[in-house]
């Protein structure tokens, strides 16, 4: 139905609504004005351009009339829904004081506000509208009592999504973890109507409810949390109490020694579970399982029953004598530990990845990170690379030197799609790629993603193995099945061109080649022409490079 909006006529008997000119109010009013035009364009209603609102007149001061407040309630509520923190508008005037309490969504997104949880607690108590469909709170070093109170109030009103994130500064994390045992625990109430529950508690202690059913919960995300009782967690996650759960995520958790997950979930993501000694997963419908750094520096004990599992990310310690994965007959994607190009034979991780790969006879997609250096992975670097596989590819910091790898790969699975990430740190990547491809000659699609590394580029030392004779420069490989090749992150250096030339010489039946240069690489016209001359005439080759900051496809000059 169309809606006519005109400037209201003020009733002389009604007190004039004045707007304070404080910095906070002025900022709020600016936000309201920016969103008002969008709010006035009601879908399916008024198709005409919305009225042009006059800009604020700073010279009017206290005598300026508040025309926005005179708009109908449904329009103002639509405006408030678009504001990041609608409850703050209560300072504008009496007209706005209780309007936000009728909203179905509440957001408190300011981590610098030390009273964020207290404000959200008061807001929940003051709500006058129907069931709340969304609550998002970002707090700063929160008090567990405030967090528990907010969750209690939200559980009674929430019908869709709750997200509480407690931000703890990096410099205070150790102190917060140390005093966690002396502070009160946050008792999680049962959310019988919530669909998504996200809690990042800054290592506050959490107690799972002993009873109750999370009837509609489909996504549960728990991060930076210290569990009070691991047994309560397993019971709360069971199918009987979470019948609709489809995705379970637990990151950076403490207090879990024995975790048993018996659920109908489709996806389980477990990372950095400090102190975990035994893991049991019984999930007949599970499609995706991620295990990263849960058994670090400990003997892994795990039993996985997931007969229809399709994607497995195992970036952790692996021992076939204590880790039971089952057949996994439907597995089509495996992303696992990385290989170090040059390392010590005594490295305890050398055999871990090989043993894991030998569990499978065929893998449609294998993702791997190769680091051809002697340096290890810092925690910061590990987190970066883990995030870089966000589209469905996760990696870990475990290292396996390629000499041992060459001795123990006779029983590796048949690989159809191979995706290699190479963090070279200034080194030549040819040797690592050569030895990885040597045991994967049946692949059909190869993706090489080259990165100089997370830190600044390291110079290759004079005694580095990069300067020794390389097998890939003299020996031959043959890939009679490989049809697609993609290379990202080329630097334009001579060693890269030599490597690409050798690579294409091993692949006689390539149909498509895609090459992407690094944004910082200088790519000359001569280099592009030389690359185009390498493949057979019937091969489609595309070269992407950067010009003036924009990615463009190279086209030969006429």
Secondary structure, DSSP 4 states (H G I P E B T S, - for coil): ------PPPPPTTSPPP-----HHHHHHHHHHHHHHHHHHS-TTS--SPPPPPPPP-GGGGGG---SGGGS-HHHHHHHHHTSS-GGGGGGS-HHHHTGGGG-SEEEE--TT-TTHHHHHHHHHHH--SS-EEEEEEEEES--HHHHHHHHHHHHHHEEEEEEEEEE--GGGHHHHHHHGGGSPPEEPPP-SS-SEEEEEEEEEEEE--SS---TT--EEEEEEEEES-HHHHHHHTSTTT-TT--EEEEEEEES-SEEEEE---SEEEEEEEET--EEEEE-TT--EEEEESSSTTS---EEEE-TT--EEEEES---TTTEE----TT--EEEEPPEESS--TT-TTHHHHHHHHTT-SEEEEEEEEEE-SS----HHHHHHHHHHTTTT--------BHHHHHHS-TTPPEEEEEEEEEE-TTS--HHHHHHHHHT-TT-SEEEEEEE--SSSPPPPPTTSGGGS--HHHH-----SS--EEEEEEE---HHHHHHHHHHHHT-TT--EEEEEE-TT----HHHHHHHHTTS-TTSEEEEEEEETTEEEE-----
